[in-house]
């Protein structure tokens, strides 16, 4: 059974997974989660997210940075054990 995710955006960002408080390593992770929570239910383009998080980087660098932030964000939310979106052969 999955745990309930609670995100509070007013004041400082607070995230609870069940009874546990999520800990984020960087402001970029908090910013990304807040942005995705606000835009919940609408698809977000990776290049748009990358540009928002890394406006001073090249497109390639920004996309790499975004991939890393998404991985760390999933880890912070306890989702690193989720099935990968590909088939390993």
PyMOL Python script that loads the backbone (N, CA, C, O; Angstrom):
from pymol import cmd

cmd.read_pdbstr("""\
ATOM      1  N   UNK A   1       0.847  -1.180   0.000  1.00  0.00           N
ATOM      2  CA  UNK A   1       0.000   0.000   0.000  1.00  0.00           C
ATOM      3  C   UNK A   1       0.888   1.237   0.000  1.00  0.00           C
ATOM      4  O   UNK A   1       1.819   1.331   0.799  1.00  0.00           O
ATOM      5  N   UNK A   2       0.607   2.184  -0.889  1.00  0.00           N
ATOM      6  CA  UNK A   2       1.437   3.378  -0.965  1.00  0.00           C
ATOM      7  C   UNK A   2       1.031   4.384   0.110  1.00  0.00           C
ATOM      8  O   UNK A   2      -0.119   4.435   0.545  1.00  0.00           O
ATOM      9  N   UNK A   3       2.010   5.175   0.517  1.00  0.00           N
ATOM     10  CA  UNK A   3       1.774   6.179   1.549  1.00  0.00           C
ATOM     11  C   UNK A   3       1.243   7.455   0.903  1.00  0.00           C
ATOM     12  O   UNK A   3       1.534   7.747  -0.257  1.00  0.00           O
ATOM     13  N   UNK A   4       0.468   8.203   1.665  1.00  0.00           N
ATOM     14  CA  UNK A   4      -0.098   9.453   1.176  1.00  0.00           C
ATOM     15  C   UNK A   4       0.980  10.524   1.130  1.00  0.00           C
ATOM     16  O   UNK A   4       1.771  10.658   2.063  1.00  0.00           O
ATOM     17  N   UNK A   5       1.007  11.281   0.046  1.00  0.00           N
ATOM     18  CA  UNK A   5       1.937  12.393  -0.127  1.00  0.00           C
ATOM     19  C   UNK A   5       1.186  13.692   0.139  1.00  0.00           C
ATOM     20  O   UNK A   5       0.173  13.972  -0.502  1.00  0.00           O
ATOM     21  N   UNK A   6       1.687  14.490   1.093  1.00  0.00           N
ATOM     22  CA  UNK A   6       1.100  15.797   1.403  1.00  0.00           C
ATOM     23  C   UNK A   6       2.134  16.869   1.093  1.00  0.00           C
ATOM     24  O   UNK A   6       3.276  16.792   1.545  1.00  0.00           O
ATOM     25  N   UNK A   7       1.724  17.874   0.315  1.00  0.00           N
ATOM     26  CA  UNK A   7       2.617  18.976  -0.035  1.00  0.00           C
ATOM     27  C   UNK A   7       1.945  20.267   0.403  1.00  0.00           C
ATOM     28  O   UNK A   7       0.828  20.567  -0.019  1.00  0.00           O
ATOM     29  N   UNK A   8       2.629  21.032   1.252  1.00  0.00           N
ATOM     30  CA  UNK A   8       2.125  22.332   1.699  1.00  0.00           C
ATOM     31  C   UNK A   8       3.024  23.400   1.099  1.00  0.00           C
ATOM     32  O   UNK A   8       4.234  23.410   1.327  1.00  0.00           O
ATOM     33  N   UNK A   9       2.420  24.302   0.326  1.00  0.00           N
ATOM     34  CA  UNK A   9       3.184  25.316  -0.391  1.00  0.00           C
ATOM     35  C   UNK A   9       3.136  26.692   0.260  1.00  0.00           C
ATOM     36  O   UNK A   9       3.987  27.534  -0.029  1.00  0.00           O
ATOM     37  N   UNK A  10       2.171  26.939   1.126  1.00  0.00           N
ATOM     38  CA  UNK A  10       2.093  28.247   1.775  1.00  0.00           C
ATOM     39  C   UNK A  10       3.118  28.310   2.901  1.00  0.00           C
ATOM     40  O   UNK A  10       3.245  27.372   3.688  1.00  0.00           O
ATOM     41  N   UNK A  11       3.842  29.414   2.972  1.00  0.00           N
ATOM     42  CA  UNK A  11       4.961  29.494   3.915  1.00  0.00           C
ATOM     43  C   UNK A  11       6.121  28.725   3.314  1.00  0.00           C
ATOM     44  O   UNK A  11       6.322  28.754   2.100  1.00  0.00           O
ATOM     45  N   UNK A  12       6.878  28.043   4.141  1.00  0.00           N
ATOM     46  CA  UNK A  12       7.969  27.234   3.599  1.00  0.00           C
ATOM     47  C   UNK A  12       7.407  25.890   3.126  1.00  0.00           C
ATOM     48  O   UNK A  12       6.445  25.373   3.694  1.00  0.00           O
ATOM     49  N   UNK A  13       8.015  25.340   2.091  1.00  0.00           N
ATOM     50  CA  UNK A  13       7.571  24.068   1.536  1.00  0.00           C
ATOM     51  C   UNK A  13       7.684  22.967   2.582  1.00  0.00           C
ATOM     52  O   UNK A  13       8.734  22.795   3.200  1.00  0.00           O
ATOM     53  N   UNK A  14       6.606  22.228   2.777  1.00  0.00           N
ATOM     54  CA  UNK A  14       6.599  21.086   3.687  1.00  0.00           C
ATOM     55  C   UNK A  14       6.033  19.891   2.940  1.00  0.00           C
ATOM     56  O   UNK A  14       4.975  19.970   2.316  1.00  0.00           O
ATOM     57  N   UNK A  15       6.760  18.782   3.014  1.00  0.00           N
ATOM     58  CA  UNK A  15       6.333  17.572   2.316  1.00  0.00           C
ATOM     59  C   UNK A  15       6.362  16.408   3.292  1.00  0.00           C
ATOM     60  O   UNK A  15       7.374  16.148   3.942  1.00  0.00           O
ATOM     61  N   UNK A  16       5.233  15.710   3.383  1.00  0.00           N
ATOM     62  CA  UNK A  16       5.147  14.517   4.235  1.00  0.00           C
ATOM     63  C   UNK A  16       4.755  13.333   3.364  1.00  0.00           C
ATOM     64  O   UNK A  16       3.907  13.434   2.477  1.00  0.00           O
ATOM     65  N   UNK A  17       5.398  12.212   3.648  1.00  0.00           N
ATOM     66  CA  UNK A  17       5.075  10.947   3.004  1.00  0.00           C
ATOM     67  C   UNK A  17       4.614  10.028   4.123  1.00  0.00           C
ATOM     68  O   UNK A  17       5.424   9.519   4.898  1.00  0.00           O
ATOM     69  N   UNK A  18       3.325   9.824   4.197  1.00  0.00           N
ATOM     70  CA  UNK A  18       2.778   9.129   5.356  1.00  0.00           C
ATOM     71  C   UNK A  18       3.022  10.003   6.577  1.00  0.00           C
ATOM     72  O   UNK A  18       2.575  11.149   6.619  1.00  0.00           O
ATOM     73  N   UNK A  19       3.722   9.474   7.566  1.00  0.00           N
ATOM     74  CA  UNK A  19       4.059  10.237   8.774  1.00  0.00           C
ATOM     75  C   UNK A  19       5.461  10.841   8.706  1.00  0.00           C
ATOM     76  O   UNK A  19       5.846  11.605   9.591  1.00  0.00           O
ATOM     77  N   UNK A  20       6.224  10.507   7.669  1.00  0.00           N
ATOM     78  CA  UNK A  20       7.611  10.969   7.549  1.00  0.00           C
ATOM     79  C   UNK A  20       7.700  12.284   6.791  1.00  0.00           C
ATOM     80  O   UNK A  20       6.953  12.513   5.840  1.00  0.00           O
ATOM     81  N   UNK A  21       8.619  13.147   7.215  1.00  0.00           N
ATOM     82  CA  UNK A  21       8.885  14.397   6.526  1.00  0.00           C
ATOM     83  C   UNK A  21       9.985  14.171   5.501  1.00  0.00           C
ATOM     84  O   UNK A  21      11.044  13.633   5.824  1.00  0.00           O
ATOM     85  N   UNK A  22       9.729  14.585   4.264  1.00  0.00           N
ATOM     86  CA  UNK A  22      10.724  14.439   3.200  1.00  0.00           C
ATOM     87  C   UNK A  22      11.837  15.466   3.398  1.00  0.00           C
ATOM     88  O   UNK A  22      11.591  16.601   3.807  1.00  0.00           O
ATOM     89  N   UNK A  23      13.057  15.045   3.101  1.00  0.00           N
ATOM     90  CA  UNK A  23      14.224  15.923   3.201  1.00  0.00           C
ATOM     91  C   UNK A  23      14.799  16.089   1.800  1.00  0.00           C
ATOM     92  O   UNK A  23      15.048  15.107   1.099  1.00  0.00           O
ATOM     93  N   UNK A  24      15.007  17.335   1.402  1.00  0.00           N
ATOM     94  CA  UNK A  24      15.542  17.628   0.077  1.00  0.00           C
ATOM     95  C   UNK A  24      16.951  18.184   0.207  1.00  0.00           C
ATOM     96  O   UNK A  24      17.239  18.967   1.112  1.00  0.00           O
ATOM     97  N   UNK A  25      17.823  17.775  -0.701  1.00  0.00           N
ATOM     98  CA  UNK A  25      19.226  18.184  -0.635  1.00  0.00           C
ATOM     99  C   UNK A  25      19.463  19.580  -1.205  1.00  0.00           C
ATOM    100  O   UNK A  25      20.406  20.259  -0.799  1.00  0.00           O
ATOM    101  N   UNK A  26      18.621  20.012  -2.137  1.00  0.00           N
ATOM    102  CA  UNK A  26      18.870  21.294  -2.794  1.00  0.00           C
ATOM    103  C   UNK A  26      17.581  22.105  -2.940  1.00  0.00           C
ATOM    104  O   UNK A  26      16.474  21.569  -2.888  1.00  0.00           O
ATOM    105  N   UNK A  27      17.762  23.402  -3.121  1.00  0.00           N
ATOM    106  CA  UNK A  27      16.621  24.268  -3.412  1.00  0.00           C
ATOM    107  C   UNK A  27      16.000  23.901  -4.756  1.00  0.00           C
ATOM    108  O   UNK A  27      14.791  24.037  -4.941  1.00  0.00           O
ATOM    109  N   UNK A  28      16.829  23.433  -5.698  1.00  0.00           N
ATOM    110  CA  UNK A  28      16.319  23.057  -7.019  1.00  0.00           C
ATOM    111  C   UNK A  28      15.297  21.929  -6.907  1.00  0.00           C
ATOM    112  O   UNK A  28      14.299  21.928  -7.627  1.00  0.00           O
ATOM    113  N   UNK A  29      15.533  20.977  -6.019  1.00  0.00           N
ATOM    114  CA  UNK A  29      14.573  19.888  -5.823  1.00  0.00           C
ATOM    115  C   UNK A  29      13.259  20.431  -5.268  1.00  0.00           C
ATOM    116  O   UNK A  29      12.183  20.039  -5.721  1.00  0.00           O
ATOM    117  N   UNK A  30      13.342  21.324  -4.300  1.00  0.00           N
ATOM    118  CA  UNK A  30      12.131  21.919  -3.715  1.00  0.00           C
ATOM    119  C   UNK A  30      11.383  22.740  -4.771  1.00  0.00           C
ATOM    120  O   UNK A  30      10.158  22.673  -4.872  1.00  0.00           O
ATOM    121  N   UNK A  31      12.136  23.512  -5.550  1.00  0.00           N
ATOM    122  CA  UNK A  31      11.531  24.338  -6.596  1.00  0.00           C
ATOM    123  C   UNK A  31      10.827  23.472  -7.629  1.00  0.00           C
ATOM    124  O   UNK A  31       9.703  23.767  -8.035  1.00  0.00           O
ATOM    125  N   UNK A  32      11.492  22.405  -8.052  1.00  0.00           N
ATOM    126  CA  UNK A  32      10.920  21.505  -9.051  1.00  0.00           C
ATOM    127  C   UNK A  32       9.641  20.854  -8.529  1.00  0.00           C
ATOM    128  O   UNK A  32       8.639  20.800  -9.243  1.00  0.00           O
ATOM    129  N   UNK A  33       9.666  20.366  -7.306  1.00  0.00           N
ATOM    130  CA  UNK A  33       8.477  19.735  -6.734  1.00  0.00           C
ATOM    131  C   UNK A  33       7.332  20.742  -6.610  1.00  0.00           C
ATOM    132  O   UNK A  33       6.192  20.426  -6.947  1.00  0.00           O
ATOM    133  N   UNK A  34       7.626  21.937  -6.135  1.00  0.00           N
ATOM    134  CA  UNK A  34       6.584  22.959  -5.996  1.00  0.00           C
ATOM    135  C   UNK A  34       5.978  23.294  -7.360  1.00  0.00           C
ATOM    136  O   UNK A  34       4.758  23.404  -7.489  1.00  0.00           O
ATOM    137  N   UNK A  35       6.817  23.455  -8.364  1.00  0.00           N
ATOM    138  CA  UNK A  35       6.333  23.773  -9.712  1.00  0.00           C
ATOM    139  C   UNK A  35       5.429  22.655 -10.229  1.00  0.00           C
ATOM    140  O   UNK A  35       4.343  22.913 -10.748  1.00  0.00           O
ATOM    141  N   UNK A  36       5.887  21.411 -10.082  1.00  0.00           N
ATOM    142  CA  UNK A  36       5.089  20.277 -10.561  1.00  0.00           C
ATOM    143  C   UNK A  36       3.784  20.140  -9.778  1.00  0.00           C
ATOM    144  O   UNK A  36       2.756  19.774 -10.350  1.00  0.00           O
ATOM    145  N   UNK A  37       3.814  20.426  -8.487  1.00  0.00           N
ATOM    146  CA  UNK A  37       2.592  20.353  -7.672  1.00  0.00           C
ATOM    147  C   UNK A  37       1.587  21.418  -8.106  1.00  0.00           C
ATOM    148  O   UNK A  37       0.390  21.149  -8.204  1.00  0.00           O
ATOM    149  N   UNK A  38       2.078  22.621  -8.363  1.00  0.00           N
ATOM    150  CA  UNK A  38       1.198  23.712  -8.793  1.00  0.00           C
ATOM    151  C   UNK A  38       0.571  23.400 -10.147  1.00  0.00           C
ATOM    152  O   UNK A  38      -0.586  23.738 -10.396  1.00  0.00           O
ATOM    153  N   UNK A  39       1.340  22.753 -11.019  1.00  0.00           N
ATOM    154  CA  UNK A  39       0.868  22.433 -12.372  1.00  0.00           C
ATOM    155  C   UNK A  39       0.397  20.983 -12.488  1.00  0.00           C
ATOM    156  O   UNK A  39       0.388  20.406 -13.575  1.00  0.00           O
ATOM    157  N   UNK A  40       0.012  20.413 -11.367  1.00  0.00           N
ATOM    158  CA  UNK A  40      -0.458  19.025 -11.320  1.00  0.00           C
ATOM    159  C   UNK A  40      -1.576  18.805 -12.330  1.00  0.00           C
ATOM    160  O   UNK A  40      -2.480  19.628 -12.470  1.00  0.00           O
ATOM    161  N   UNK A  41      -1.495  17.693 -13.021  1.00  0.00           N
ATOM    162  CA  UNK A  41      -2.544  17.348 -13.974  1.00  0.00           C
ATOM    163  C   UNK A  41      -2.305  17.858 -15.376  1.00  0.00           C
ATOM    164  O   UNK A  41      -3.020  17.477 -16.302  1.00  0.00           O
ATOM    165  N   UNK A  42      -1.307  18.718 -15.551  1.00  0.00           N
ATOM    166  CA  UNK A  42      -0.992  19.182 -16.906  1.00  0.00           C
ATOM    167  C   UNK A  42       0.443  18.777 -17.241  1.00  0.00           C
ATOM    168  O   UNK A  42       1.360  19.017 -16.456  1.00  0.00           O
ATOM    169  N   UNK A  43       0.630  18.168 -18.395  1.00  0.00           N
ATOM    170  CA  UNK A  43       1.974  17.719 -18.782  1.00  0.00           C
ATOM    171  C   UNK A  43       2.942  18.898 -18.860  1.00  0.00           C
ATOM    172  O   UNK A  43       2.572  19.998 -19.272  1.00  0.00           O
ATOM    173  N   UNK A  44       4.169  18.651 -18.463  1.00  0.00           N
ATOM    174  CA  UNK A  44       5.212  19.681 -18.513  1.00  0.00           C
ATOM    175  C   UNK A  44       6.333  19.200 -19.426  1.00  0.00           C
ATOM    176  O   UNK A  44       6.800  18.067 -19.306  1.00  0.00           O
ATOM    177  N   UNK A  45       6.751  20.048 -20.319  1.00  0.00           N
ATOM    178  CA  UNK A  45       7.839  19.703 -21.239  1.00  0.00           C
ATOM    179  C   UNK A  45       9.168  19.757 -20.493  1.00  0.00           C
ATOM    180  O   UNK A  45       9.420  20.664 -19.701  1.00  0.00           O
ATOM    181  N   UNK A  46      10.008  18.768 -20.765  1.00  0.00           N
ATOM    182  CA  UNK A  46      11.318  18.719 -20.111  1.00  0.00           C
ATOM    183  C   UNK A  46      12.155  19.946 -20.447  1.00  0.00           C
ATOM    184  O   UNK A  46      12.841  20.483 -19.577  1.00  0.00           O
ATOM    185  N   UNK A  47      12.107  20.393 -21.694  1.00  0.00           N
ATOM    186  CA  UNK A  47      12.925  21.552 -22.058  1.00  0.00           C
ATOM    187  C   UNK A  47      12.458  22.810 -21.326  1.00  0.00           C
ATOM    188  O   UNK A  47      13.273  23.674 -21.002  1.00  0.00           O
ATOM    189  N   UNK A  48      11.166  22.920 -21.066  1.00  0.00           N
ATOM    190  CA  UNK A  48      10.648  24.062 -20.303  1.00  0.00           C
ATOM    191  C   UNK A  48      11.128  23.998 -18.857  1.00  0.00           C
ATOM    192  O   UNK A  48      11.598  24.995 -18.309  1.00  0.00           O
ATOM    193  N   UNK A  49      11.007  22.819 -18.240  1.00  0.00           N
ATOM    194  CA  UNK A  49      11.477  22.648 -16.860  1.00  0.00           C
ATOM    195  C   UNK A  49      12.976  22.903 -16.765  1.00  0.00           C
ATOM    196  O   UNK A  49      13.442  23.555 -15.830  1.00  0.00           O
ATOM    197  N   UNK A  50      13.726  22.391 -17.729  1.00  0.00           N
ATOM    198  CA  UNK A  50      15.180  22.576 -17.726  1.00  0.00           C
ATOM    199  C   UNK A  50      15.524  24.056 -17.813  1.00  0.00           C
ATOM    200  O   UNK A  50      16.419  24.527 -17.111  1.00  0.00           O
ATOM    201  N   UNK A  51      14.827  24.786 -18.662  1.00  0.00           N
ATOM    202  CA  UNK A  51      15.072  26.218 -18.802  1.00  0.00           C
ATOM    203  C   UNK A  51      14.730  27.000 -17.545  1.00  0.00           C
ATOM    204  O   UNK A  51      15.414  27.967 -17.209  1.00  0.00           O
ATOM    205  N   UNK A  52      13.675  26.589 -16.845  1.00  0.00           N
ATOM    206  CA  UNK A  52      13.298  27.263 -15.600  1.00  0.00           C
ATOM    207  C   UNK A  52      14.325  27.031 -14.499  1.00  0.00           C
ATOM    208  O   UNK A  52      14.643  27.947 -13.740  1.00  0.00           O
ATOM    209  N   UNK A  53      14.846  25.801 -14.410  1.00  0.00           N
ATOM    210  CA  UNK A  53      15.818  25.475 -13.360  1.00  0.00           C
ATOM    211  C   UNK A  53      17.221  25.966 -13.682  1.00  0.00           C
ATOM    212  O   UNK A  53      17.998  26.268 -12.777  1.00  0.00           O
ATOM    213  N   UNK A  54      17.549  26.046 -14.964  1.00  0.00           N
ATOM    214  CA  UNK A  54      18.931  26.343 -15.371  1.00  0.00           C
ATOM    215  C   UNK A  54      18.971  27.325 -16.532  1.00  0.00           C
ATOM    216  O   UNK A  54      19.433  26.968 -17.616  1.00  0.00           O
ATOM    217  N   UNK A  55      18.503  28.546 -16.337  1.00  0.00           N
ATOM    218  CA  UNK A  55      18.447  29.490 -17.458  1.00  0.00           C
ATOM    219  C   UNK A  55      19.819  29.888 -18.003  1.00  0.00           C
ATOM    220  O   UNK A  55      19.915  30.332 -19.147  1.00  0.00           O
ATOM    221  N   UNK A  56      20.879  29.738 -17.211  1.00  0.00           N
ATOM    222  CA  UNK A  56      22.211  30.155 -17.646  1.00  0.00           C
ATOM    223  C   UNK A  56      23.033  29.020 -18.248  1.00  0.00           C
ATOM    224  O   UNK A  56      24.194  29.228 -18.598  1.00  0.00           O
ATOM    225  N   UNK A  57      22.466  27.841 -18.376  1.00  0.00           N
ATOM    226  CA  UNK A  57      23.192  26.691 -18.924  1.00  0.00           C
ATOM    227  C   UNK A  57      22.771  26.454 -20.371  1.00  0.00           C
ATOM    228  O   UNK A  57      21.722  26.922 -20.813  1.00  0.00           O
ATOM    229  N   UNK A  58      23.611  25.718 -21.097  1.00  0.00           N
ATOM    230  CA  UNK A  58      23.228  25.326 -22.450  1.00  0.00           C
ATOM    231  C   UNK A  58      22.048  24.365 -22.351  1.00  0.00           C
ATOM    232  O   UNK A  58      21.776  23.810 -21.286  1.00  0.00           O
ATOM    233  N   UNK A  59      21.356  24.176 -23.459  1.00  0.00           N
ATOM    234  CA  UNK A  59      20.203  23.266 -23.450  1.00  0.00           C
ATOM    235  C   UNK A  59      20.608  21.868 -22.997  1.00  0.00           C
ATOM    236  O   UNK A  59      19.910  21.246 -22.196  1.00  0.00           O
ATOM    237  N   UNK A  60      21.719  21.381 -23.500  1.00  0.00           N
ATOM    238  CA  UNK A  60      22.177  20.033 -23.146  1.00  0.00           C
ATOM    239  C   UNK A  60      22.513  19.951 -21.656  1.00  0.00           C
ATOM    240  O   UNK A  60      22.127  18.996 -20.982  1.00  0.00           O
ATOM    241  N   UNK A  61      23.228  20.949 -21.144  1.00  0.00           N
ATOM    242  CA  UNK A  61      23.576  20.969 -19.715  1.00  0.00           C
ATOM    243  C   UNK A  61      22.320  21.066 -18.851  1.00  0.00           C
ATOM    244  O   UNK A  61      22.213  20.400 -17.822  1.00  0.00           O
ATOM    245  N   UNK A  62      21.374  21.901 -19.277  1.00  0.00           N
ATOM    246  CA  UNK A  62      20.140  22.091 -18.511  1.00  0.00           C
ATOM    247  C   UNK A  62      19.321  20.802 -18.453  1.00  0.00           C
ATOM    248  O   UNK A  62      18.752  20.479 -17.411  1.00  0.00           O
ATOM    249  N   UNK A  63      19.259  20.069 -19.557  1.00  0.00           N
ATOM    250  CA  UNK A  63      18.521  18.804 -19.562  1.00  0.00           C
ATOM    251  C   UNK A  63      19.203  17.758 -18.683  1.00  0.00           C
ATOM    252  O   UNK A  63      18.531  16.984 -18.002  1.00  0.00           O
ATOM    253  N   UNK A  64      20.532  17.736 -18.699  1.00  0.00           N
ATOM    254  CA  UNK A  64      21.272  16.820 -17.825  1.00  0.00           C
ATOM    255  C   UNK A  64      21.012  17.172 -16.364  1.00  0.00           C
ATOM    256  O   UNK A  64      20.774  16.290 -15.540  1.00  0.00           O
ATOM    257  N   UNK A  65      21.060  18.465 -16.046  1.00  0.00           N
ATOM    258  CA  UNK A  65      20.796  18.929 -14.684  1.00  0.00           C
ATOM    259  C   UNK A  65      19.379  18.535 -14.250  1.00  0.00           C
ATOM    260  O   UNK A  65      19.170  18.082 -13.124  1.00  0.00           O
ATOM    261  N   UNK A  66      18.413  18.712 -15.153  1.00  0.00           N
ATOM    262  CA  UNK A  66      17.030  18.344 -14.846  1.00  0.00           C
ATOM    263  C   UNK A  66      16.916  16.847 -14.567  1.00  0.00           C
ATOM    264  O   UNK A  66      16.257  16.448 -13.606  1.00  0.00           O
ATOM    265  N   UNK A  67      17.546  16.022 -15.390  1.00  0.00           N
ATOM    266  CA  UNK A  67      17.510  14.572 -15.158  1.00  0.00           C
ATOM    267  C   UNK A  67      18.041  14.231 -13.772  1.00  0.00           C
ATOM    268  O   UNK A  67      17.460  13.415 -13.057  1.00  0.00           O
ATOM    269  N   UNK A  68      19.151  14.863 -13.401  1.00  0.00           N
ATOM    270  CA  UNK A  68      19.734  14.620 -12.077  1.00  0.00           C
ATOM    271  C   UNK A  68      18.790  15.077 -10.967  1.00  0.00           C
ATOM    272  O   UNK A  68      18.621  14.374  -9.971  1.00  0.00           O
ATOM    273  N   UNK A  69      18.175  16.245 -11.128  1.00  0.00           N
ATOM    274  CA  UNK A  69      17.240  16.746 -10.112  1.00  0.00           C
ATOM    275  C   UNK A  69      16.034  15.822  -9.991  1.00  0.00           C
ATOM    276  O   UNK A  69      15.573  15.554  -8.881  1.00  0.00           O
ATOM    277  N   UNK A  70      15.522  15.335 -11.107  1.00  0.00           N
ATOM    278  CA  UNK A  70      14.371  14.427 -11.064  1.00  0.00           C
ATOM    279  C   UNK A  70      14.721  13.131 -10.336  1.00  0.00           C
ATOM    280  O   UNK A  70      13.923  12.613  -9.555  1.00  0.00           O
ATOM    281  N   UNK A  71      15.917  12.614 -10.599  1.00  0.00           N
ATOM    282  CA  UNK A  71      16.362  11.397  -9.915  1.00  0.00           C
ATOM    283  C   UNK A  71      16.469  11.632  -8.420  1.00  0.00           C
ATOM    284  O   UNK A  71      16.001  10.815  -7.627  1.00  0.00           O
ATOM    285  N   UNK A  72      17.079  12.740  -8.028  1.00  0.00           N
ATOM    286  CA  UNK A  72      17.229  13.052  -6.603  1.00  0.00           C
ATOM    287  C   UNK A  72      15.876  13.329  -5.949  1.00  0.00           C
ATOM    288  O   UNK A  72      15.647  12.958  -4.798  1.00  0.00           O
ATOM    289  N   UNK A  73      14.989  13.980  -6.688  1.00  0.00           N
ATOM    290  CA  UNK A  73      13.654  14.259  -6.163  1.00  0.00           C
ATOM    291  C   UNK A  73      12.906  12.949  -5.907  1.00  0.00           C
ATOM    292  O   UNK A  73      12.282  12.782  -4.859  1.00  0.00           O
ATOM    293  N   UNK A  74      12.970  12.034  -6.853  1.00  0.00           N
ATOM    294  CA  UNK A  74      12.321  10.730  -6.656  1.00  0.00           C
ATOM    295  C   UNK A  74      12.911  10.024  -5.440  1.00  0.00           C
ATOM    296  O   UNK A  74      12.183   9.403  -4.667  1.00  0.00           O
ATOM    297  N   UNK A  75      14.210  10.116  -5.273  1.00  0.00           N
ATOM    298  CA  UNK A  75      14.858   9.496  -4.115  1.00  0.00           C
ATOM    299  C   UNK A  75      14.354  10.143  -2.818  1.00  0.00           C
ATOM    300  O   UNK A  75      14.036   9.445  -1.854  1.00  0.00           O
ATOM    301  N   UNK A  76      14.286  11.470  -2.801  1.00  0.00           N
ATOM    302  CA  UNK A  76      13.818  12.184  -1.608  1.00  0.00           C
ATOM    303  C   UNK A  76      12.378  11.823  -1.259  1.00  0.00           C
ATOM    304  O   UNK A  76      11.988  11.843  -0.092  1.00  0.00           O
ATOM    305  N   UNK A  77      11.594  11.493  -2.281  1.00  0.00           N
ATOM    306  CA  UNK A  77      10.193  11.132  -2.065  1.00  0.00           C
ATOM    307  C   UNK A  77      10.012   9.637  -1.824  1.00  0.00           C
ATOM    308  O   UNK A  77       8.889   9.154  -1.683  1.00  0.00           O
ATOM    309  N   UNK A  78      11.133   8.904  -1.776  1.00  0.00           N
ATOM    310  CA  UNK A  78      11.059   7.473  -1.515  1.00  0.00           C
ATOM    311  C   UNK A  78      10.601   6.659  -2.702  1.00  0.00           C
ATOM    312  O   UNK A  78      10.125   5.536  -2.539  1.00  0.00           O
ATOM    313  N   UNK A  79      10.740   7.215  -3.903  1.00  0.00           N
ATOM    314  CA  UNK A  79      10.261   6.548  -5.109  1.00  0.00           C
ATOM    315  C   UNK A  79      11.393   5.894  -5.894  1.00  0.00           C
ATOM    316  O   UNK A  79      11.184   5.478  -7.034  1.00  0.00           O
ATOM    317  N   UNK A  80      12.586   5.792  -5.311  1.00  0.00           N
ATOM    318  CA  UNK A  80      13.712   5.231  -6.055  1.00  0.00           C
ATOM    319  C   UNK A  80      13.561   3.733  -6.286  1.00  0.00           C
ATOM    320  O   UNK A  80      14.310   3.155  -7.074  1.00  0.00           O
ATOM    321  N   UNK A  81      12.612   3.096  -5.620  1.00  0.00           N
ATOM    322  CA  UNK A  81      12.382   1.670  -5.837  1.00  0.00           C
ATOM    323  C   UNK A  81      11.294   1.426  -6.878  1.00  0.00           C
ATOM    324  O   UNK A  81      10.952   0.279  -7.166  1.00  0.00           O
ATOM    325  N   UNK A  82      10.755   2.498  -7.437  1.00  0.00           N
ATOM    326  CA  UNK A  82       9.712   2.342  -8.448  1.00  0.00           C
ATOM    327  C   UNK A  82      10.287   1.658  -9.683  1.00  0.00           C
ATOM    328  O   UNK A  82      11.475   1.774  -9.984  1.00  0.00           O
ATOM    329  N   UNK A  83       9.424   0.951 -10.381  1.00  0.00           N
ATOM    330  CA  UNK A  83       9.872   0.256 -11.587  1.00  0.00           C
ATOM    331  C   UNK A  83      10.357   1.268 -12.618  1.00  0.00           C
ATOM    332  O   UNK A  83       9.701   2.287 -12.837  1.00  0.00           O
ATOM    333  N   UNK A  84      11.501   1.000 -13.255  1.00  0.00           N
ATOM    334  CA  UNK A  84      11.987   1.921 -14.280  1.00  0.00           C
ATOM    335  C   UNK A  84      11.042   1.933 -15.479  1.00  0.00           C
ATOM    336  O   UNK A  84      10.369   0.937 -15.746  1.00  0.00           O
ATOM    337  N   UNK A  85      10.985   3.059 -16.210  1.00  0.00           N
ATOM    338  CA  UNK A  85      10.050   3.163 -17.334  1.00  0.00           C
ATOM    339  C   UNK A  85      10.569   2.492 -18.599  1.00  0.00           C
ATOM    340  O   UNK A  85      10.145   2.844 -19.700  1.00  0.00           O
ATOM    341  N   UNK A  86      11.476   1.535 -18.463  1.00  0.00           N
ATOM    342  CA  UNK A  86      12.009   0.828 -19.622  1.00  0.00           C
ATOM    343  C   UNK A  86      12.178  -0.645 -19.266  1.00  0.00           C
ATOM    344  O   UNK A  86      12.107  -1.032 -18.100  1.00  0.00           O
ATOM    345  N   UNK A  87      12.398  -1.434 -20.271  1.00  0.00           N
ATOM    346  CA  UNK A  87      12.591  -2.865 -20.081  1.00  0.00           C
ATOM    347  C   UNK A  87      14.071  -3.174 -20.187  1.00  0.00           C
ATOM    348  O   UNK A  87      14.696  -2.877 -21.205  1.00  0.00           O
ATOM    349  N   UNK A  88      14.638  -3.765 -19.149  1.00  0.00           N
ATOM    350  CA  UNK A  88      16.044  -4.141 -19.178  1.00  0.00           C
ATOM    351  C   UNK A  88      16.156  -5.548 -19.733  1.00  0.00           C
ATOM    352  O   UNK A  88      15.467  -6.461 -19.277  1.00  0.00           O
ATOM    353  N   UNK A  89      17.026  -5.722 -20.718  1.00  0.00           N
ATOM    354  CA  UNK A  89      17.228  -7.030 -21.341  1.00  0.00           C
ATOM    355  C   UNK A  89      18.670  -7.456 -21.147  1.00  0.00           C
ATOM    356  O   UNK A  89      19.061  -8.534 -21.595  1.00  0.00           O
TER     357      UNK A  89
END
""", "prot")
cmd.dss("prot")
cmd.show_as("cartoon", "prot")
cmd.util.cbc("prot")
cmd.orient("prot")
